[in-house]
Amino acid sequence: MILIGERINGMFRDVARAIRARDPEPIRQLARLQEAAGADYLDVNVGPTAAEPVEAMQWLVRVVQEASDLPLCLDSTNYDAIAAGLELARKPAVINSVYADRPRIERAFPMARKHGAKLIGLCMDAKGIPKNSENRLALAMELVAAAAEYDFPLEDLWIDPLILPVNVAQDHGPEVLETLRQVKILSDPPPKTVIGLSNASQKCVNRSLVDRTFMAMAMCCGLDAAIVNVNDEELMATIATARIILNQDVYADSYLKVFKKRG
Amino acid sequence: MPVERIKERYPSKVGEVVLGATAAEGGTRAHRVKVGGDSTLPFLHFEGEMPNRPVIAMEVQDVVPEWNPVFTAPIRDVMGDPAAWAQKCVEEFGADLVYLKLAGADPEKQDHSPDHCAGTLRKVLEAVKVPLIVTGCGVEDKDDAVMPVIAEAGAGENLLLGTATQDHYKTLTAACMVHKHNIIALSPIDINICKQLNILISEMNLALDRIVIDPSVGALGYGIEYTYSIMERIRLGALQGDRMLSMPVLCTVGYEVGRVKEASAGADEFPSWGELADRAVLWEAMTASCFLQAGGHIFVLRHPGSVRLLRRQIDGLMAGN
């Protein structure tokens, strides 16, 4: 399971404040905390309000790399900001994200290839997010075809079926899980799958419980990666336990303790 | 039609453990022995690296051993003198390592004192220049008294010391920490306990590259397939990146074979089994051969005949490297 720490995102007030003030210490602290908790990648998102998204991304990437050696997941709808981040990234990054839309495909795939980056492909197009799994898969297939067109390694394409909050879009839950299963038969080798977990619990009570329950169910459907709050200990314990039940790790009485130090 | 070679690519590999120390490293060994480091399943040289050859240790005891005559015949002149016995194993039989078992410390046997055991160790260290493995008598309380003294007496020699178990590992781990030795972590043919013990030892801050796994091997005909599959899973775990299963594996083949009737009952008792002299050696060699292919790194044997056979097989299997 590839875990991408979600916390360095301008949607969070403390991060937005630090970005505005160009105050590096809170960002460094979040990078260190997530690395210690067992993150494999750090998501880096300047947020919707940053005035100079390119410059903000450059600053954020520099600051994060001062505190952590982990590779980055460059998260923005602004491809100039992502391109700027890729130039500075010391390790091959993940681009977050592209969706089934020609202009975006034509920009994102060549950029990912040039930098040896992985690419998150969202199951949506200009019309939005489909209601069912069939239409999500059709869009995933468009992204798989684009990977072939640009000679992009399929295992570096990470398909995100897009979770919606369970309190407003309950009917999407089973469709997302089914999409995770079916994506694996789209190609050989198959693309990887990824979810932005905390979307499931937006504005719900018991957010952590919703997240970790969804996580276990998604893992059962073959999920490869997730953007999560790695500092949620209950969630990490659930992931470690699901790996044991799925026979992905060998059981030992202290399996929870060693999960964070894996790899 | 060309046949495509399917190759697995693993994200990780077996850890490397170094045994012994030369003068340059603060010891008195003529050379060091490295084990582990494999990046594929055993002997799949086309697929990955196997940088270090599996090695053979010969068992030496500080008492006259209660082994059957087939196993004592080659050492009859040196039994009771561990230094001379060790020397014979290295110089005459070609052992890569000496495995010194302090059986005489057992309160039910000679009840040797810790100082007496340390004296034995010093004599063996003087007699041979290969790296040493040293284990206690197996009585926990006595081993807790003996092994810290052994660790101190062997300081600088980078020994491999045994034996830690899930219920009894702290004293030996601490002794290995203080005097910079390596530890044998023994589990009862159980991969979960194997992993747990490695976690417990590493939580005391002994580095992972100072641990060697003893998965408990059985002899041919006595559930050997269970150990085979456990060793296979340990190796696959290591290759998949499970650091708590990434240690090299030691196989106490001589001890296991010494316990079974197929390697000790004479032809008078079982006429259809053939002569014991050949059968016992072959039983030890065949058992070792099986674990060689399962992924063992250090083989502890008793008979020079099976040492020869196993070495020949290692030569053959490493030829493609």
Interface residues (C-beta under 8 A of the other chain):
Chain A: D249 V250 Y251 A252 D253 S254 K257 V258 K261 R262 G263
Chain B: I191 N192 I193 K195 Q196 I199 L200 E203 R233 G237 G241 D242 R243 M244 L245
